[in-house]
Amino acid sequence: MSIFPHLKFFSYIFLFLFTLSGCQKVQSSNQRLAPLPQDPLIQVYFNHSQSSEYQETYRQQTRLGDDLEKQILDIISQSQSTIDIAVQELRLPKIAQALAEKQKSGIKIRLILENNYSRPWSSLTATEVQKLEPREKERYNEFRKFVDINQDNQITPDEISQRDALVIIQNSKIPWIDDTADGSKGSSLMHHKFIVVDQRFVIITSANFTLSDTSGDFSNSSSLGNANNLLKIDSPELANLLTEEFNIMWGDGSAGKADSKFGLQKPLRLPQEINLVNTKFTVNFSPSSPTQPWSNSSNGLIAKTLDKASKNVDMALFVFSDQKIANILENRYHQNVGIRALIEPQFAYRSYSEALDMMGLALSENCKYEVDNRPWKNPITNVGVPTLAKGDFLHHKFAVIDNRTVITGSHNWSEAGNYGNDETLVVIENSTVAAHFQREFDRLYTTIKPGLPSTIQAKIAAQIKQCSEIKTQSSIPDFTNQKINLNTATQEELETLPGVGEKLAQRIILARQKQKFTSLKDLEKIPGISAKSVEKWQESVIW
């Protein structure tokens, strides 16, 4: 403890009011909080934390928050034998440089990326850039500003070799693959974000290894980065489980055989439990086949964990679209469990969002609702979106239950996360760890915008007027006469179609996991479905 507490206090005030050493300063109206105790085996970090501060490497500005990149660099620096990394996207050059140095020193490194993000931005041609979607083109332009170190609007090979992380990886000849290594065009999404070092030390995070996911957009000084969390864990048992997942995806690695397994090609594995001192871990890897019991899937594990809540459930989620989880939460609410939810704004008010269900509302697509949609009969008001800096997203995927249990990882609470993507989900029973997540949720919740924005209210009002099955704004739609949506229906709902039994329903679900249905003709490609069958269904289904 400092013997000059008042001097220490004023030093923080000074730090936020003045520019030091030529560094640009990010100011915050929030008071700095005292750090919470960390579990000796499980450290928790948040890039929006109010209990720490650091100077960013690339924008050279001091701000509140935990330096997630530094935590990654620290675990890489301590490696003595092996480093395995599975991450959707890697764009931070300091991480690439650290890996290159370890490669030179004889450390065995393996890297798995998502195929949509495994190519260096600097290798794109002008024609390819023009064909990018608007969001991707914006990210590409941001990348050019980042790589242009001397800001002369020209990118040189030397600048690329310093700032393009994937070029650094390739130049250092670090073995890497993406999810096309199985001979396919790629899985739904290789969405993992984990590191295993020396078969003992683990990082599990919601953040991609990018500026926008760790510290903030390079050209936007007010951005603090998408809100993310990171766990550093000392556990050979957990490291072993993650290494098993890695090896399944890796196959023979970059040697060229198509023996890697991603997505639904991976073997079935049930949730697994391990114990640390004072901690119980439950780990599951997505995806799960829709032909398997939902209770054994990652979303099933989430529901099982939530169903144990006796006091409160707080959720900070990028996307929430699983109806069965929402139904579990409604049951808990009826048992006097307090429920609060923060959802990323771009997904909170979509027709498939369970945030609407929790508020007792529904949005349709052309007056057609999902067949299993169930708005709450007793809606809650403490559901909404957080207020973040422009350009920043709520990228968390966590819940805190009864101030004791945490659900987190890379796994979004969606059908895609459950049935298509390669994901990591962990459930941690540890009150010290939970306290960190509870503080982060409480901080975010102080910025909540509850309820519906005026645009969504207007949209619902228009639907009420337009759709004959909705009589009043307060009424809940009757879904009993709705057509079955082939792209979202459950197995039980598909089995209500003429001639569809259990096995055929499962084949339909498997087919849509590979590619969504866009016409009735798509059904005829499924074994066991004839044109005559499709003709019988045309008045009963949508897609």
Secondary structure as UniProt FT lines:
FT   HELIX           5..17
FT   TURN            21..22
FT   STRAND          24..25
FT   STRAND          42..46
FT   TURN            47..48
FT   STRAND          53..55
FT   STRAND          61..64
FT   HELIX           68..77
FT   STRAND          82..87
FT   HELIX           93..104
FT   TURN            105..106
FT   STRAND          108..113
FT   HELIX           115..117
FT   HELIX           121..123
FT   HELIX           126..130
FT   HELIX           134..147
FT   TURN            149..150
FT   HELIX           157..163
FT   HELIX           165..171
FT   TURN            172..173
FT   STRAND          176..178
FT   TURN            179..182
FT   STRAND          193..197
FT   TURN            198..200
FT   STRAND          201..205
FT   HELIX           211..214
FT   TURN            218..219
FT   TURN            221..222
FT   STRAND          229..234
FT   HELIX           236..250
FT   TURN            251..252
FT   HELIX           253..255
FT   HELIX           263..265
FT   STRAND          272..276
FT   TURN            277..278
FT   STRAND          279..286
FT   TURN            290..291
FT   HELIX           294..296
FT   HELIX           298..306
FT   TURN            307..308
FT   STRAND          312..317
FT   HELIX           323..334
FT   TURN            335..336
FT   STRAND          338..343
FT   HELIX           345..348
FT   TURN            351..352
FT   HELIX           354..358
FT   TURN            359..360
FT   TURN            366..367
FT   TURN            371..372
FT   STRAND          383..385
FT   TURN            390..391
FT   STRAND          397..401
FT   TURN            402..404
FT   STRAND          405..409
FT   HELIX           415..419
FT   STRAND          422..429
FT   HELIX           431..445
FT   TURN            446..447
FT   STRAND          449..450
FT   HELIX           454..466
FT   TURN            468..469
FT   TURN            473..474
FT   TURN            480..481
FT   STRAND          484..485
FT   TURN            486..488
FT   HELIX           491..494
FT   TURN            495..496
FT   TURN            498..499
FT   HELIX           502..514
FT   HELIX           520..525
FT   TURN            527..528
FT   HELIX           531..537
FT   TURN            538..540
FT   STRAND          541..542
//
